[in-house]
C-alpha cells in the first residue's frame, strides 16, 4: 500500500471517531457556506434596491442661473462626457423649465428621454410612457386629480396641444405635480435644443457611487457640480461592510471550534496508536514522515467535512430560501473560503498531535498496551 493510500484510509479505521469529527467540522462548514450564500444574496439584493429606480446622483451647472433648479443650464454635450467616465452605467439628460401648462401660468415641465424615465424614480400608474419627439406628456397623479385630467385628454403646454398618455406615481414630492415629455420637444418649445438642466447618473452595479461622483468632480469640477446623497451612500457602505464582517467573524469562530475538535480527535488517535507509532519508529520511520502521516490524516478528515458541509449548506439554503422569500447567492469565493478554512483547521489541528507522536521514545511506545 502506498503512503498516500495509507493516509487516506487510516482515519476511517476508527469509524465512530472519524464520523464524529467529520460531523463536528461539517457543521462549521455548513454555517460558513450558508452564511456566505445568505450574505452574498443580501448584498446583491441590497445593491439592486439601492441602484433600482432613481439615479444615484445628478450633474448640474456650476454657477447660479435661471433654470428651474436655480443653476445655469449646461451644454447637452456633457451627457456623452459623463457617460464615458469609468464606473458610469447610464447618463440621461433632463431639461426642466417653468412654463404654462394647462390652466397654470407657470408649472414644472420636465424633458427627458423616454428610456430615462426610470431614472426619475417614477412609475406609470395608468397609460404608458410618452414616445420620443411626440406631442405627448405624462403627469403626476396628484396634479391629474387636482385638475381632473385623465389618460386621453389634451392639455396645452406653452400654447401647443399635447395628449396625456400616462399618469405616474412617485415617492418624490417635487415630482408629484410635474409634467414629463420628450426632452427634444422641450428643447423645441424653449427654442434651445442644445441646453439641458441636469444629468441623471446611474453607476455600474457594485461600484461605489461616491467614488464615481468624486472622479467626475476631479475631472470636470471646474464646469459642473455633482449632487449626491452622501448619507445614503455611507449607509450602504456601512451595511455592506457589516455583512462582510459577519461572515468573517463566523468563519473565525469555525476555525477555533473546528481546530479544537480536530486537535482532540487526533490526540485521541495518537494516544490509541501509541504502540503502532512506536513500531513505525522502530522500523525506521523518520519524525518527518510520522508528522506528515498525522497531519495528512487530519487534512483528510477536514476536507471530507468541507465537501459534506458545502453540499449540505447549499441544499439547506436552496430549500429554505424560497420558503422565506429569500434567494441565496453562491460565488466561487464562498467555497474557496470554506475549503481554505478546512485546510487551515486540518493543518493546525494535526500539528500538535503529530509533535506529541514524534516525541514518544520508541522503546516506551513499544511497551505501551
URJO-V136269 format. One line per field, one symbol per residue. ss: DSSP state (~ for helix, > for strand, _ for the rest). burial: 1 if it has 24 or more other ideal C-beta (glycine too) atoms within 12 Angstrom, else 0. A space follows every 10 residues. Layout:
ss=???
burial=???
//
This chain:
ss=__~~~~~~~~ ~~~_~~~~~~ ~~~~~~~~~~ ~~~~~~~~~~ ~~~~~~~~~~ ~_____>>>> >__>______ >__>>__~~~ ~~~____>>> >>>>>>>>>> >__>>>>>>> >>_~~~~~~~ _>>>>>>___ _____>>>>> ~~~~~~~___ ___>>>>__> >>>>>>>>>> __~~~~__>> >>~~~~~~~_ ____>>_>>> >>>_____~~ ~~~~~~~~~~ ___>>>>>_~ ~~~~~~~~~~ ~~~~~~~~~~ ~~~~~~~~~~ ~~~~~~~~~~ ~~_~~~~~~~ ~~____~~~~ ~~~~~~~~~~ ~~~~~~~~~~ ~~~~~~~~~~ ~~~_______ _~~~~~~~~~ ~~~~~~~~~~ ~~~~~~~~__ _~~~~~~__
burial=0000001001 1001001100 1101111111 1111111111 1111111001 1001111111 1000001110 1011110110 0110101111 1111111110 1100001111 1111011111 1111001011 0000111111 1011000010 1010111100 0111111111 0000111111 1111111011 0000111111 1110001111 1110110001 0001111100 0010010001 0011001001 1001101110 1111111011 0011011101 1000100001 1111111111 1111111111 0111011000 0000000111 0001101110 1111111111 1111011101 010010000
//
